[in-house]
Amino acid sequence: MIRPWIQLGLVLLLVPLARATPAGFTTDFAAAQAQAAREGKHLFVNFGGSDWCAACIQLERDVFTKPEFVQQFGDRFVLVDIDRPLRAPAKSKFTPAQLADFDRLRVQYGVIYFPSVFLMDEKGRPYALTTYKERGLDLFSAHLEKIIVSHSRGPRLIAEAATLSGEERATRLAQGLAAIGSDIVLTHFGSSVVELDLAAQGDPTGYLAYLRLRRAFRAWEIGFLKHWDKRPIAAAADGFMRAFHPGGVTARQVLTLQLVGELEEDRMTDALATARRLLAPSRESAWEETALFPGLESALPELTDLLHRAAEAHAAGSGESARWLEKFLHVLPEDPLAANCADVEHLRNRALIPLQRRYGQWLLDSTAGLPEAGRARVWTEALLGTSYYRYAPIEGIVNQIHRISPDEFKRLPNFYLRWPEYYKP
């Protein structure tokens, strides 16, 4: 995950004063719809921030400006770029009417994080949503091809349902909506949900119940994240689990926030228990969207090992439990379509502070009886396995290593050597 201060640096390094719309893209959404209808294409619509969003700038630089991308997708999609510039140089490229239209589209499609990349039919109805997690031209293009195959089934199945009746109609509708994904369905497919409700006659597919749970979760998440600095994270997450008893992906999303809250409150025993629940197999609906946590299955062996190490260290009274849980947070895949990715990332970063402080204090306490040279050697070995430890008392430990043994100091990860606030020569 990218720390906020690193992201700010990336923006300052990457951001242009004003940039041109990538070749092959249009900024006129209405004209793009008309072109898609004429040519039998769908719409590829990117919502970005060209002068403030680091990931948006990287996506444009690494992917959209490459001729190979336009060649690969331009024959199937009309490519649309909807910008949200914040500074005058970038804003000056557009008329006030264009900027107002961009804002209108952003509200219409419920864009709350950037970049948001939609695949839509020629009428502007979305059937897939993604962001820039798979970095680079090859990985992002492969990711797009995968979701084109999986999500484009949705509109086809919904169209097929119109030719059926009864439970068969309900099943086909549920399959189509599930292929599109609950977030888009809740925002843009209300008429199809009503149709399913009428056809289902008791919800034989179980999809409507699943959709109600996802609606409750997204409403809770958005409402919670608006006030996350005023509400205890762990208590809010525990309240949702008790109220709705979710399983599968929804439970893992809530438990991730509960884990973050317990770590922030330095409740190590509770955090370890929540982490076990997060990794444990749980009751899942047949309609669960496993794509909401990509990479979780492949990460399970490493996460299980880190949790085991943390639990053993905690049982032994060792502060190394904090180090293993910090690594656990880094390995745990993020929800790429969280209601507000920036806030979720910030919450995770807040959980790192007590973990790093606990680990640093343990390093000080466990080496108190050693001579200076021995302490410097132990501290260096300990910090070799860390990354981005910025909080007290780590700064003091690095400062002492620099004072006691310049040779040991040179062995530290480059991060500690590059940032002068860690030591005072």
Buried (B, 14 or more C-beta within 10 A) or exposed (E): BEBEEEBEEBBEEBBEEBBEBBEBBBBEBEEBBEBBEEEEBBBBBBBBBBBBBBBBBBBBBBBBBBEEBBEBBBEBBBBBBBBBBEEEEBBEBBEEEBBEBBEEBBEEBBBBBBBBBBBBBBEBBBBBBBBBBBBEBEEBBEBBEEBBEBBBBBBEBBEBBEEBEEBEBBBBBBBBBBBBBBBBBBBBBEEBBEBBBEBBEEBBBEBBEBBEBBBBBBEBBBEBBEEBEEBBBBEBBBBBBEEBEBBBBBBBBBBBBBBBBBBBBBBBEBBBBBBBBBBEEBEBBEBBBEBBBBEBEEBEEEBBBBBEBBBEBBEEEBBBBBBBBBBBBEEBBBBBBBBBBBBBBBBBBBBBBBBBBBBBBBBBEBBEEEEEEEBBBBBBEBBEEBEBBBBEBBBEBBBBBBBBBEEBBEBBBEBBBEEEEBBEE
